[in-house]
Amino acid sequence: MSRQALKKTANWVVFSLVVLLCAGFTLLVVTGKYKVLIVRSESMKPAIQMGDLIVLKSYRKGEELEIGQVISFDVSGTSITHRLVGIEGLRLVTKGDAVKNPDTWPISADHVKGTYLFRVPYLGYAASFLKGRGGAVLLMGLAAVLLGLVVFQFVRSSRRGRPAQAGGRGGTETNEV
């Protein structure tokens, strides 16, 4: 296999993996069975780092929660992801791994959004950027460049398909497969 063919294959493999990753995360969220959150603090170090993207299994009322599970819940409109360290009647006691004392806010199972499944290191930084103004500009720019490339390829291929004109090169053009 030539070096150029190997490079072309590697580019397609990387592109395909990126598309599959994006499609996979989209499917996770669209089904409603999973949630994706960006970690914005270090309270769960070393298990979960700031800048990670975490995937949660959506919590359904009545599901059993176990001590030691990492859960995400809402407190005053803010999502928190901490470890469940105790259950006192209907009250859930949580604590960040990097924090000495348990959380003081009262939460119940009604506050739980989901249970932690896995993390993707650093991808939260990229997702956070893409959600902002800079990310919107970048995505629009990439869309414009891709559209331009498609139009360029279309125009170029339509010119190749024309018959040879008088005084032109005659012959048949071929493309490598």
KEMIFI-142433 format. One record per atom (N, C-alpha, C): residue number from 1; residue in three letters; x, z, y. Coordinates in Angstrom, 1 decimal, padded with zeros to 4 digits. Layout:
<atoms>
(NUM,'ALA',(X,Z,Y))
...
</atoms>
This chain:
<atoms>
(1,'MET',(000.9,000.0,-001.2))
(1,'MET',(000.0,000.0,000.0))
(1,'MET',(000.9,000.0,001.2))
(2,'SER',(000.6,-000.9,002.2))
(2,'SER',(001.5,-001.0,003.4))
(2,'SER',(001.2,000.2,004.3))
(3,'ARG',(002.2,000.4,005.1))
(3,'ARG',(002.1,001.5,006.1))
(3,'ARG',(000.9,001.4,007.0))
(4,'GLN',(000.6,000.2,007.4))
(4,'GLN',(-000.6,000.0,008.3))
(4,'GLN',(-001.9,000.3,007.5))
(5,'ALA',(-002.0,-000.1,006.3))
(5,'ALA',(-003.2,000.1,005.5))
(5,'ALA',(-003.3,001.6,005.2))
(6,'LEU',(-002.2,002.3,005.0))
(6,'LEU',(-002.2,003.7,004.8))
(6,'LEU',(-002.7,004.5,006.0))
(7,'LYS',(-002.2,004.0,007.2))
(7,'LYS',(-002.7,004.6,008.4))
(7,'LYS',(-004.1,004.4,008.7))
(8,'LYS',(-004.6,003.2,008.4))
(8,'LYS',(-006.0,002.9,008.6))
(8,'LYS',(-006.9,003.7,007.7))
(9,'THR',(-006.5,003.9,006.4))
(9,'THR',(-007.2,004.7,005.5))
(9,'THR',(-007.2,006.2,005.9))
(10,'ALA',(-006.1,006.7,006.4))
(10,'ALA',(-006.1,008.1,006.9))
(10,'ALA',(-007.0,008.3,008.1))
(11,'ASN',(-007.0,007.3,009.0))
(11,'ASN',(-007.9,007.4,010.1))
(11,'ASN',(-009.4,007.5,009.7))
(12,'TRP',(-009.8,006.6,008.7))
(12,'TRP',(-011.1,006.6,008.2))
(12,'TRP',(-011.5,007.9,007.5))
(13,'VAL',(-010.5,008.5,006.8))
(13,'VAL',(-010.7,009.8,006.1))
(13,'VAL',(-011.0,010.9,007.1))
(14,'VAL',(-010.1,011.0,008.1))
(14,'VAL',(-010.3,012.0,009.2))
(14,'VAL',(-011.6,011.8,009.9))
(15,'PHE',(-012.0,010.6,010.3))
(15,'PHE',(-013.2,010.3,010.9))
(15,'PHE',(-014.4,010.7,010.1))
(16,'SER',(-014.3,010.4,008.8))
(16,'SER',(-015.4,010.7,007.8))
(16,'SER',(-015.6,012.2,007.7))
(17,'LEU',(-014.5,012.9,007.6))
(17,'LEU',(-014.5,014.4,007.5))
(17,'LEU',(-015.2,015.0,008.8))
(18,'VAL',(-014.8,014.5,009.9))
(18,'VAL',(-015.4,015.0,011.2))
(18,'VAL',(-016.9,014.8,011.2))
(19,'VAL',(-017.3,013.6,010.8))
(19,'VAL',(-018.7,013.2,010.8))
(19,'VAL',(-019.5,014.1,009.8))
(20,'LEU',(-018.9,014.3,008.6))
(20,'LEU',(-019.5,015.2,007.6))
(20,'LEU',(-019.6,016.6,008.1))
(21,'LEU',(-018.6,017.1,008.7))
(21,'LEU',(-018.6,018.5,009.3))
(21,'LEU',(-019.7,018.6,010.3))
(22,'CYS',(-019.8,017.7,011.2))
(22,'CYS',(-020.9,017.7,012.2))
(22,'CYS',(-022.3,017.6,011.6))
(23,'ALA',(-022.4,016.7,010.6))
(23,'ALA',(-023.7,016.6,010.0))
(23,'ALA',(-024.1,017.8,009.2))
(24,'GLY',(-023.1,018.4,008.5))
(24,'GLY',(-023.3,019.6,007.8))
(24,'GLY',(-023.8,020.8,008.7))
(25,'PHE',(-023.1,021.0,009.8))
(25,'PHE',(-023.5,022.1,010.7))
(25,'PHE',(-024.9,021.8,011.3))
(26,'THR',(-025.2,020.5,011.6))
(26,'THR',(-026.5,020.1,012.1))
(26,'THR',(-027.6,020.5,011.0))
(27,'LEU',(-027.4,020.1,009.8))
(27,'LEU',(-028.3,020.4,008.7))
(27,'LEU',(-028.5,021.9,008.5))
(28,'LEU',(-027.4,022.6,008.7))
(28,'LEU',(-027.5,024.1,008.5))
(28,'LEU',(-028.5,024.7,009.5))
(29,'VAL',(-028.4,024.2,010.8))
(29,'VAL',(-029.2,024.8,011.8))
(29,'VAL',(-030.7,024.2,011.8))
(30,'VAL',(-030.8,022.9,011.5))
(30,'VAL',(-032.1,022.3,011.5))
(30,'VAL',(-033.1,022.8,010.4))
(31,'THR',(-032.5,023.2,009.3))
(31,'THR',(-033.4,023.7,008.2))
(31,'THR',(-034.0,025.1,008.5))
(32,'GLY',(-033.4,025.8,009.5))
(32,'GLY',(-033.9,027.1,009.8))
(32,'GLY',(-033.4,028.2,008.9))
(33,'LYS',(-032.8,027.8,007.8))
(33,'LYS',(-032.3,028.9,006.9))
(33,'LYS',(-031.0,029.5,007.3))
(34,'TYR',(-030.3,028.8,008.2))
(34,'TYR',(-029.0,029.3,008.7))
(34,'TYR',(-029.0,029.3,010.2))
(35,'LYS',(-028.1,030.1,010.7))
(35,'LYS',(-027.8,030.2,012.2))
(35,'LYS',(-026.3,030.1,012.4))
(36,'VAL',(-025.9,029.5,013.5))
(36,'VAL',(-024.5,029.4,013.8))
(36,'VAL',(-024.3,030.0,015.2))
(37,'LEU',(-023.3,030.9,015.2))
(37,'LEU',(-023.0,031.7,016.4))
(37,'LEU',(-021.5,031.6,016.8))
(38,'ILE',(-021.2,031.7,018.1))
(38,'ILE',(-019.9,031.7,018.6))
(38,'ILE',(-019.5,033.2,018.8))
(39,'VAL',(-018.3,033.6,018.3))
(39,'VAL',(-017.9,035.0,018.5))
(39,'VAL',(-017.2,035.1,019.8))
(40,'ARG',(-017.6,036.1,020.6))
(40,'ARG',(-017.1,036.2,022.0))
(40,'ARG',(-016.4,037.5,022.2))
(41,'SER',(-016.2,038.3,021.2))
(41,'SER',(-015.5,039.6,021.4))
(41,'SER',(-014.6,039.9,020.2))
(42,'GLU',(-013.8,040.9,020.3))
(42,'GLU',(-012.9,041.3,019.2))
(42,'GLU',(-013.3,042.5,018.4))
(43,'SER',(-014.6,042.9,018.5))
(43,'SER',(-015.0,044.1,017.9))
(43,'SER',(-015.0,044.1,016.3))
(44,'MET',(-014.9,042.9,015.8))
(44,'MET',(-015.0,042.7,014.3))
(44,'MET',(-013.6,042.4,013.7))
(45,'LYS',(-012.5,042.5,014.5))
(45,'LYS',(-011.2,042.2,014.0))
(45,'LYS',(-010.9,043.1,012.9))
(46,'PRO',(-010.2,042.7,011.9))
(46,'PRO',(-009.6,041.5,011.6))
(46,'PRO',(-010.5,040.5,010.8))
(47,'ALA',(-011.6,040.9,010.4))
(47,'ALA',(-012.5,040.1,009.5))
(47,'ALA',(-013.0,038.9,010.3))
(48,'ILE',(-013.4,039.1,011.5))
(48,'ILE',(-013.9,038.0,012.3))
(48,'ILE',(-013.2,038.0,013.7))
(49,'GLN',(-012.7,036.9,014.1))
(49,'GLN',(-011.9,036.8,015.3))
(49,'GLN',(-012.7,036.2,016.5))
(50,'MET',(-012.3,036.6,017.7))
(50,'MET',(-012.9,036.0,018.9))
(50,'MET',(-012.6,034.5,018.8))
(51,'GLY',(-013.6,033.6,019.1))
(51,'GLY',(-013.4,032.2,019.1))
(51,'GLY',(-013.8,031.6,017.8))
(52,'ASP',(-014.1,032.4,016.8))
(52,'ASP',(-014.6,031.9,015.5))
(52,'ASP',(-016.0,031.4,015.7))
(53,'LEU',(-016.4,030.4,014.8))
(53,'LEU',(-017.8,030.0,014.7))
(53,'LEU',(-018.2,030.7,013.4))
(54,'ILE',(-019.3,031.4,013.4))
(54,'ILE',(-019.8,032.1,012.2))
(54,'ILE',(-021.1,031.5,011.8))
(55,'VAL',(-021.3,031.5,010.5))
(55,'VAL',(-022.6,031.0,009.9))
(55,'VAL',(-023.3,032.1,009.3))
(56,'LEU',(-024.6,032.3,009.6))
(56,'LEU',(-025.4,033.3,009.1))
(56,'LEU',(-026.5,032.8,008.3))
(57,'LYS',(-026.9,033.5,007.2))
(57,'LYS',(-028.1,033.2,006.5))
(57,'LYS',(-029.2,033.9,007.3))
(58,'SER',(-030.3,033.2,007.7))
(58,'SER',(-031.4,033.8,008.5))
(58,'SER',(-032.0,034.9,007.7))
(59,'TYR',(-032.3,036.0,008.4))
(59,'TYR',(-032.9,037.2,007.8))
(59,'TYR',(-034.4,037.0,007.8))
(60,'ARG',(-035.0,037.3,006.6))
(60,'ARG',(-036.5,037.3,006.5))
(60,'ARG',(-036.9,038.7,006.4))
(61,'LYS',(-037.9,039.1,007.1))
(61,'LYS',(-038.4,040.5,007.0))
(61,'LYS',(-038.7,040.8,005.6))
(62,'GLY',(-038.3,042.0,005.2))
(62,'GLY',(-038.5,042.5,003.8))
(62,'GLY',(-037.3,042.3,002.9))
(63,'GLU',(-036.4,041.4,003.3))
(63,'GLU',(-035.2,041.2,002.5))
(63,'GLU',(-034.3,042.5,002.6))
(64,'GLU',(-033.7,042.8,001.5))
(64,'GLU',(-032.9,044.1,001.4))
(64,'GLU',(-031.6,043.9,002.1))
(65,'LEU',(-031.2,044.9,002.9))
(65,'LEU',(-030.0,044.9,003.6))
(65,'LEU',(-029.1,046.0,002.9))
(66,'GLU',(-027.8,045.7,002.7))
(66,'GLU',(-026.9,046.6,002.0))
(66,'GLU',(-025.9,047.1,002.9))
(67,'ILE',(-025.5,048.4,002.8))
(67,'ILE',(-024.4,049.0,003.5))
(67,'ILE',(-023.1,048.2,003.2))
(68,'GLY',(-022.4,047.9,004.3))
(68,'GLY',(-021.2,047.1,004.1))
(68,'GLY',(-021.4,045.6,004.5))
(69,'GLN',(-022.6,045.2,004.5))
(69,'GLN',(-022.9,043.8,005.0))
(69,'GLN',(-022.7,043.6,006.5))
(70,'VAL',(-022.2,042.5,006.8))
(70,'VAL',(-022.1,042.1,008.3))
(70,'VAL',(-023.4,041.5,008.7))
(71,'ILE',(-024.0,042.0,009.7))
(71,'ILE',(-025.3,041.5,010.2))
(71,'ILE',(-025.2,041.1,011.6))
(72,'SER',(-026.1,040.2,012.1))
(72,'SER',(-026.2,039.9,013.5))
(72,'SER',(-027.6,040.3,013.9))
(73,'PHE',(-027.7,040.9,015.1))
(73,'PHE',(-028.9,041.4,015.6))
(73,'PHE',(-029.0,041.3,017.1))
(74,'ASP',(-030.2,041.4,017.6))
(74,'ASP',(-030.4,041.4,019.1))
(74,'ASP',(-030.5,042.7,019.7))
(75,'VAL',(-029.8,043.0,020.8))
(75,'VAL',(-029.9,044.2,021.6))
(75,'VAL',(-030.0,043.8,023.0))
(76,'SER',(-031.2,044.0,023.6))
(76,'SER',(-031.5,043.6,025.0))
(76,'SER',(-031.1,042.2,025.3))
(77,'GLY',(-031.5,041.3,024.4))
(77,'GLY',(-031.2,039.9,024.6))
(77,'GLY',(-029.8,039.4,024.3))
(78,'THR',(-029.0,040.2,023.8))
(78,'THR',(-027.6,039.9,023.5))
(78,'THR',(-027.4,039.9,021.9))
(79,'SER',(-026.8,038.9,021.4))
(79,'SER',(-026.5,038.9,019.9))
(79,'SER',(-025.3,039.7,019.7))
(80,'ILE',(-025.4,040.6,018.7))
(80,'ILE',(-024.2,041.4,018.3))
(80,'ILE',(-024.0,041.1,016.8))
(81,'THR',(-022.8,041.1,016.3))
(81,'THR',(-022.5,040.9,014.9))
(81,'THR',(-021.6,042.1,014.5))
(82,'HIS',(-022.1,043.0,013.8))
(82,'HIS',(-021.4,044.2,013.3))
(82,'HIS',(-021.7,044.5,011.9))
(83,'ARG',(-020.9,045.4,011.3))
(83,'ARG',(-021.1,045.8,009.9))
(83,'ARG',(-022.1,046.9,009.8))
(84,'LEU',(-023.0,046.8,008.8))
(84,'LEU',(-024.0,047.8,008.6))
(84,'LEU',(-023.3,049.0,007.8))
(85,'VAL',(-023.3,050.2,008.5))
(85,'VAL',(-022.5,051.3,007.9))
(85,'VAL',(-023.5,052.4,007.4))
(86,'GLY',(-024.8,052.3,007.8))
(86,'GLY',(-025.7,053.3,007.3))
(86,'GLY',(-027.1,052.9,007.6))
(87,'ILE',(-028.0,053.5,006.8))
(87,'ILE',(-029.5,053.3,007.0))
(87,'ILE',(-030.1,054.7,007.0))
(88,'GLU',(-030.7,055.0,008.1))
(88,'GLU',(-031.3,056.4,008.3))
(88,'GLU',(-032.8,056.2,008.5))
(89,'GLY',(-033.6,056.2,007.5))
(89,'GLY',(-035.0,055.9,007.6))
(89,'GLY',(-035.2,054.4,007.9))
(90,'LEU',(-035.8,054.1,009.0))
(90,'LEU',(-036.0,052.7,009.5))
(90,'LEU',(-034.9,052.3,010.4))
(91,'ARG',(-034.0,053.2,010.8))
(91,'ARG',(-032.9,052.9,011.7))
(91,'ARG',(-031.7,052.4,011.0))
(92,'LEU',(-031.1,051.3,011.5))
(92,'LEU',(-029.9,050.7,010.9))
(92,'LEU',(-028.7,051.2,011.8))
(93,'VAL',(-027.7,051.7,011.2))
(93,'VAL',(-026.5,052.2,011.9))
(93,'VAL',(-025.4,051.1,011.7))
(94,'THR',(-024.9,050.6,012.8))
(94,'THR',(-023.9,049.5,012.7))
(94,'THR',(-022.6,049.9,013.4))
(95,'LYS',(-021.5,049.2,013.1))
(95,'LYS',(-020.2,049.5,013.8))
(95,'LYS',(-019.3,048.3,013.7))
(96,'GLY',(-018.6,048.0,014.7))
(96,'GLY',(-017.6,046.9,014.7))
(96,'GLY',(-016.4,047.4,013.9))
(97,'ASP',(-015.8,046.5,013.1))
(97,'ASP',(-014.6,046.9,012.3))
(97,'ASP',(-013.5,047.5,013.2))
(98,'ALA',(-013.3,046.9,014.4))
(98,'ALA',(-012.2,047.3,015.3))
(98,'ALA',(-012.6,048.5,016.2))
(99,'VAL',(-013.8,049.0,016.0))
(99,'VAL',(-014.3,050.1,016.9))
(99,'VAL',(-014.3,051.4,016.1))
(100,'LYS',(-013.9,052.5,016.7))
(100,'LYS',(-013.8,053.8,016.0))
(100,'LYS',(-015.1,054.4,015.7))
(101,'ASN',(-016.1,054.4,016.6))
(101,'ASN',(-017.4,055.1,016.4))
(101,'ASN',(-018.5,054.1,016.1))
(102,'PRO',(-019.6,054.5,015.4))
(102,'PRO',(-020.7,053.7,015.2))
(102,'PRO',(-021.4,053.4,016.5))
(103,'ASP',(-022.2,052.3,016.5))
(103,'ASP',(-022.9,051.9,017.7))
(103,'ASP',(-024.0,052.9,018.0))
(104,'THR',(-024.3,053.1,019.3))
(104,'THR',(-025.3,054.1,019.7))
(104,'THR',(-026.7,053.5,019.9))
(105,'TRP',(-026.9,052.2,020.0))
(105,'TRP',(-028.2,051.7,020.2))
(105,'TRP',(-029.0,051.7,018.9))
(106,'PRO',(-030.3,052.0,019.1))
(106,'PRO',(-031.2,052.1,017.9))
(106,'PRO',(-031.7,050.7,017.5))
(107,'ILE',(-031.4,050.3,016.3))
(107,'ILE',(-031.9,049.0,015.8))
(107,'ILE',(-032.7,049.2,014.5))
(108,'SER',(-033.6,048.3,014.3))
(108,'SER',(-034.3,048.3,013.0))
(108,'SER',(-034.2,046.9,012.4))
(109,'ALA',(-034.7,046.7,011.2))
(109,'ALA',(-034.7,045.4,010.5))
(109,'ALA',(-035.3,044.3,011.4))
(110,'ASP',(-036.2,044.7,012.3))
(110,'ASP',(-036.9,043.7,013.1))
(110,'ASP',(-035.9,043.1,014.1))
(111,'HIS',(-034.8,043.7,014.4))
(111,'HIS',(-033.8,043.2,015.3))
(111,'HIS',(-032.8,042.2,014.6))
(112,'VAL',(-032.8,042.2,013.3))
(112,'VAL',(-031.8,041.5,012.5))
(112,'VAL',(-032.1,040.0,012.6))
(113,'LYS',(-031.1,039.2,013.0))
(113,'LYS',(-031.2,037.7,013.0))
(113,'LYS',(-030.7,037.1,011.7))
(114,'GLY',(-029.7,037.6,011.1))
(114,'GLY',(-029.1,037.1,009.9))
(114,'GLY',(-028.0,037.9,009.4))
(115,'THR',(-027.6,037.5,008.1))
(115,'THR',(-026.5,038.1,007.5))
(115,'THR',(-025.3,037.1,007.4))
(116,'TYR',(-024.1,037.6,007.6))
(116,'TYR',(-022.9,036.8,007.7))
(116,'TYR',(-022.6,036.2,006.4))
(117,'LEU',(-022.3,034.8,006.5))
(117,'LEU',(-021.8,034.1,005.3))
(117,'LEU',(-020.3,033.8,005.3))
(118,'PHE',(-019.9,033.0,006.4))
(118,'PHE',(-018.5,032.7,006.5))
(118,'PHE',(-018.2,032.3,008.0))
(119,'ARG',(-016.9,032.1,008.3))
(119,'ARG',(-016.5,031.8,009.6))
(119,'ARG',(-015.6,030.6,009.6))
(120,'VAL',(-015.6,029.8,010.7))
(120,'VAL',(-014.7,028.7,010.8))
(120,'VAL',(-013.8,029.1,012.0))
(121,'PRO',(-012.5,029.4,011.7))
(121,'PRO',(-011.6,029.9,012.8))
(121,'PRO',(-011.5,028.9,013.9))
(122,'TYR',(-011.5,029.4,015.2))
(122,'TYR',(-011.2,028.6,016.4))
(122,'TYR',(-012.3,027.6,016.8))
(123,'LEU',(-013.2,027.2,015.9))
(123,'LEU',(-014.2,026.2,016.2))
(123,'LEU',(-015.2,026.7,017.3))
(124,'GLY',(-015.3,028.0,017.4))
(124,'GLY',(-016.2,028.5,018.4))
(124,'GLY',(-015.7,028.1,019.8))
(125,'TYR',(-014.4,028.1,020.0))
(125,'TYR',(-013.8,027.7,021.3))
(125,'TYR',(-014.3,026.3,021.7))
(126,'ALA',(-014.1,025.4,020.7))
(126,'ALA',(-014.5,024.0,020.9))
(126,'ALA',(-016.0,023.9,021.1))
(127,'ALA',(-016.8,024.6,020.4))
(127,'ALA',(-018.3,024.5,020.5))
(127,'ALA',(-018.7,025.1,021.9))
(128,'SER',(-018.0,026.1,022.3))
(128,'SER',(-018.3,026.7,023.6))
(128,'SER',(-018.0,025.7,024.8))
(129,'PHE',(-016.9,025.0,024.6))
(129,'PHE',(-016.5,024.0,025.6))
(129,'PHE',(-017.5,022.9,025.7))
(130,'LEU',(-017.9,022.4,024.5))
(130,'LEU',(-018.8,021.3,024.4))
(130,'LEU',(-020.2,021.7,024.9))
(131,'LYS',(-020.6,023.0,024.9))
(131,'LYS',(-021.9,023.4,025.4))
(131,'LYS',(-021.9,023.4,027.0))
(132,'GLY',(-020.7,023.5,027.6))
(132,'GLY',(-020.6,023.6,029.0))
(132,'GLY',(-020.6,022.2,029.7))
(133,'ARG',(-020.4,022.3,031.0))
(133,'ARG',(-020.4,021.1,031.9))
(133,'ARG',(-019.2,020.1,031.5))
(134,'GLY',(-018.1,020.7,031.2))
(134,'GLY',(-016.9,019.9,030.8))
(134,'GLY',(-017.2,019.2,029.5))
(135,'GLY',(-017.8,019.8,028.6))
(135,'GLY',(-018.1,019.2,027.3))
(135,'GLY',(-019.1,018.1,027.5))
(136,'ALA',(-020.1,018.3,028.3))
(136,'ALA',(-021.1,017.2,028.6))
(136,'ALA',(-020.4,016.0,029.1))
(137,'VAL',(-019.5,016.2,030.1))
(137,'VAL',(-018.8,015.1,030.7))
(137,'VAL',(-017.9,014.4,029.6))
(138,'LEU',(-017.2,015.2,028.8))
(138,'LEU',(-016.4,014.6,027.7))
(138,'LEU',(-017.2,013.8,026.8))
(139,'LEU',(-018.4,014.3,026.3))
(139,'LEU',(-019.2,013.6,025.4))
(139,'LEU',(-019.8,012.3,025.9))
(140,'MET',(-020.2,012.4,027.2))
(140,'MET',(-020.7,011.1,027.9))
(140,'MET',(-019.5,010.1,028.0))
(141,'GLY',(-018.3,010.6,028.3))
(141,'GLY',(-017.2,009.7,028.4))
(141,'GLY',(-016.9,009.1,027.0))
(142,'LEU',(-016.9,009.9,026.0))
(142,'LEU',(-016.6,009.3,024.6))
(142,'LEU',(-017.7,008.3,024.2))
(143,'ALA',(-019.0,008.6,024.6))
(143,'ALA',(-020.0,007.7,024.2))
(143,'ALA',(-019.8,006.4,025.0))
(144,'ALA',(-019.4,006.4,026.2))
(144,'ALA',(-019.2,005.2,027.0))
(144,'ALA',(-018.0,004.4,026.4))
(145,'VAL',(-017.0,005.1,026.0))
(145,'VAL',(-015.8,004.4,025.4))
(145,'VAL',(-016.2,003.8,024.1))
(146,'LEU',(-017.0,004.5,023.3))
(146,'LEU',(-017.4,003.9,022.0))
(146,'LEU',(-018.3,002.7,022.2))
(147,'LEU',(-019.2,002.8,023.2))
(147,'LEU',(-020.1,001.7,023.5))
(147,'LEU',(-019.3,000.5,023.9))
(148,'GLY',(-018.3,000.8,024.8))
(148,'GLY',(-017.4,-000.3,025.3))
(148,'GLY',(-016.7,-001.0,024.1))
(149,'LEU',(-016.2,-000.2,023.2))
(149,'LEU',(-015.5,-000.7,022.0))
(149,'LEU',(-016.4,-001.6,021.1))
(150,'VAL',(-017.6,-001.1,021.0))
(150,'VAL',(-018.6,-001.9,020.2))
(150,'VAL',(-018.9,-003.2,020.9))
(151,'VAL',(-019.1,-003.2,022.2))
(151,'VAL',(-019.4,-004.4,022.9))
(151,'VAL',(-018.2,-005.4,022.8))
(152,'PHE',(-017.0,-004.8,023.0))
(152,'PHE',(-015.8,-005.6,023.0))
(152,'PHE',(-015.6,-006.3,021.6))
(153,'GLN',(-015.9,-005.5,020.5))
(153,'GLN',(-015.8,-006.1,019.2))
(153,'GLN',(-016.8,-007.2,019.0))
(154,'PHE',(-018.0,-007.0,019.5))
(154,'PHE',(-019.1,-007.9,019.3))
(154,'PHE',(-018.7,-009.2,020.0))
(155,'VAL',(-018.3,-009.1,021.3))
(155,'VAL',(-017.9,-010.3,022.1))
(155,'VAL',(-016.7,-011.0,021.4))
(156,'ARG',(-015.7,-010.3,021.0))
(156,'ARG',(-014.6,-010.9,020.3))
(156,'ARG',(-014.9,-011.6,019.0))
(157,'SER',(-015.8,-011.0,018.2))
(157,'SER',(-016.2,-011.6,017.0))
(157,'SER',(-017.1,-012.8,017.2))
(158,'SER',(-017.9,-012.8,018.2))
(158,'SER',(-018.7,-014.0,018.5))
(158,'SER',(-017.9,-015.1,019.0))
(159,'ARG',(-016.8,-014.9,019.7))
(159,'ARG',(-016.0,-016.0,020.1))
(159,'ARG',(-015.2,-016.6,019.0))
(160,'ARG',(-014.9,-015.8,018.0))
(160,'ARG',(-014.1,-016.3,016.8))
(160,'ARG',(-015.0,-017.2,016.0))
(161,'GLY',(-016.3,-016.9,016.0))
(161,'GLY',(-017.2,-017.7,015.2))
(161,'GLY',(-017.5,-019.1,015.7))
(162,'ARG',(-017.1,-019.4,017.0))
(162,'ARG',(-017.4,-020.7,017.5))
(162,'ARG',(-016.6,-021.8,016.9))
(163,'PRO',(-017.1,-023.0,016.8))
(163,'PRO',(-016.3,-024.1,016.2))
(163,'PRO',(-015.1,-024.5,017.2))
(164,'ALA',(-014.1,-025.0,016.6))
(164,'ALA',(-012.9,-025.4,017.5))
(164,'ALA',(-013.4,-026.5,018.4))
(165,'GLN',(-012.9,-026.4,019.7))
(165,'GLN',(-013.2,-027.4,020.7))
(165,'GLN',(-012.2,-028.5,020.7))
(166,'ALA',(-012.5,-029.6,021.4))
(166,'ALA',(-011.5,-030.7,021.5))
(166,'ALA',(-010.3,-030.2,022.2))
(167,'GLY',(-009.1,-030.5,021.6))
(167,'GLY',(-007.9,-030.0,022.2))
(167,'GLY',(-007.5,-028.6,021.7))
(168,'GLY',(-008.4,-028.0,021.0))
(168,'GLY',(-008.2,-026.6,020.5))
(168,'GLY',(-007.4,-026.6,019.3))
(169,'ARG',(-007.2,-025.4,018.7))
(169,'ARG',(-006.4,-025.4,017.5))
(169,'ARG',(-007.3,-025.9,016.4))
(170,'GLY',(-007.5,-026.5,015.7))
(170,'GLY',(-008.4,-026.7,014.5))
(170,'GLY',(-008.1,-025.7,013.5))
(171,'GLY',(-008.7,-025.9,012.4))
(171,'GLY',(-008.4,-025.0,011.2))
(171,'GLY',(-009.4,-023.9,011.1))
(172,'THR',(-009.2,-023.1,010.1))
(172,'THR',(-010.1,-022.0,009.7))
(172,'THR',(-009.5,-020.7,010.0))
(173,'GLU',(-010.2,-019.8,010.7))
(173,'GLU',(-009.7,-018.5,010.9))
(173,'GLU',(-010.1,-017.6,009.7))
(174,'THR',(-009.2,-016.8,009.3))
(174,'THR',(-009.5,-015.8,008.2))
(174,'THR',(-009.1,-014.4,008.7))
(175,'ASN',(-009.8,-013.5,008.1))
(175,'ASN',(-009.5,-012.0,008.3))
(175,'ASN',(-009.0,-011.4,007.0))
(176,'GLU',(-008.0,-010.5,007.1))
(176,'GLU',(-007.5,-009.8,005.9))
(176,'GLU',(-008.6,-008.9,005.4))
(177,'VAL',(-008.8,-008.8,004.1))
(177,'VAL',(-009.8,-007.9,003.5))
(177,'VAL',(-009.1,-006.6,003.1))
</atoms>
